[in-house]
Amino acid sequence: MRVGAAPGFPSANPLAAPLLALDVAASDHLTLYDVTNDAYRDLTFGRTLHRVWGFTPDGCRLIITLGNNPARLYTTRLDGGDLRELVQYTGTSWSVWDAHMQPNGDRIAFTLIDTDGNGDQRHRLAVVSVNGGEPAFLSVTGDEHTPRWSADGQWIVYVSYETSPEGSREADLWMVSADGLNKYRMTNFNAGSVSMPRPSPDGDLIGFVYSPSPNNDQFWMIGAQPDALPTQLSYNAVLALDLTWLPDSSAMVAAARDMQGIAENRLWRIPLVGNADSDAAQIPVDAALNYLDYPRFDLGWLAFRSEYGLELLNMNDGAWRTLDNAANTPPVWSPAGFASEAACPA
């Protein structure tokens, strides 16, 4: 079943858990997919670029940005109603990107892109209440990116760029407390850059990609405490497209090219011990699927992109579904606290 317009609240056909949210290749609408009932709902908010970032902890509202330059941050009910703009900021030219909801909390971390009159940009790590308001800035250097909350919502990990003595722009991994009072540099590589910071679901580790040089990506992890030492998990050059964790934190899963001699991007289980160059194993998927990317796990399910199509694998019985939508960016699963739209407040 597909609903082409917002059905209003309460819906005669409320969505159930688990729920997938995605934005499509054209970026002109958002789609919600009810896995249990095989039901779709499309949401459109005018002639602008749509991007979905997540759900509020109860699963009853979507966190989205609308627009491109600028993009603004909103929440909305699952029926598309009660659209609320969140960030109140006095800059003259600014945009919001890379929003991430605090688990079981009430704040959203994001990158605020502020452009001055000369066209120079600052990328600053900020948080705002899910109810809206002025942002609180947690960084000052002006070149911070990809904020990700820890599983307990007490810390944010991110990457911060600096200019090396040789003049190159390079990023390391940082961690800041939710109140902004405690900040730690987690890595200090002599050259190259860190990307894709990914806190583990159990809160113990942070996975990331380190690139000594462009298109020379390696998988690493580090303990989620200030005095931890990073551990290298792979050594050969690959092209890492995406990185996530298994729900039980036993391993990471990467979308990568040129891994173990396989040129096409596949999904790889990156073990936390040993050498992934030899020990990583492919996630078993339909052999007919190509160009795999954006793996995202829910308990019992794996969603990922294949050639701009969205695939869904039941990890319990091996059953496949190909969803009739062209996926543009990583799909987002509803949180554990969501049971049904029917239980959501108006």
SULCORLIN-V681205 format. One record per backbone hydrogen bond with DSSP energy under -1.0 kcal/mol. CO is the residue of the C=O (numbers start at 1). NH is the residue of the N-H. Records with the same first field share a line. If there is no record, write none. Layout:
# SULCORLIN-V681205
CO: NH / NH
This chain:
# SULCORLIN-V681205
1: 40
3: 42
15: 341
18: 35
19: 334
20: 33
21: 332
22: 31
23: 328
24: 27
27: 50
29: 24
30: 43
31: 22
32: 41
33: 20
34: 38 / 39
39: 34
40: 3
41: 32
43: 30
46: 48
49: 67
51: 65
54: 63
56: 59
61: 56
62: 76
63: 53 / 54
64: 74
65: 51
66: 72
71: 96
72: 66
73: 86
74: 64
75: 84
76: 62
77: 80
81: 77
84: 75
86: 133
93: 115
95: 113
97: 111
100: 109
102: 105
106: 130
107: 102
108: 128
109: 100
110: 126
111: 97
112: 124
113: 95
114: 122
116: 119
120: 116
122: 114
123: 144
124: 112
125: 138
126: 110
127: 136
128: 108
129: 132
133: 88
136: 127
142: 123
143: 161
145: 159
148: 157
150: 153
154: 178
155: 150
156: 176
157: 148
158: 174
159: 145
160: 172
162: 170
164: 167
168: 164
170: 162
171: 194
172: 160
173: 186 / 187
174: 158
175: 184
176: 156
177: 180
182: 177
184: 175
193: 211
195: 209
198: 207
200: 203
204: 224
205: 200
206: 222
207: 198
208: 220
209: 195
210: 218
211: 193
213: 216
217: 238
218: 210
219: 233 / 234
220: 208
221: 231
222: 206
223: 225
225: 228
231: 221
233: 276
238: 217
239: 257
242: 255
244: 253
246: 249
251: 246
252: 270
253: 244
254: 268
255: 241 / 242
256: 266
257: 239
259: 262
262: 258 / 259
265: 292
266: 256
267: 283
268: 254
269: 281
270: 252
275: 278 / 279
276: 280
281: 269
286: 289
291: 307
293: 305
296: 303
298: 301
300: 315
301: 298
302: 313
303: 296
304: 311
305: 293
306: 309
308: 327
309: 306
310: 323
311: 304
312: 321
313: 302
314: 318
319: 314
321: 312
323: 325
325: 310
326: 25
332: 21
335: 338
339: 17
340: 343
341: 344
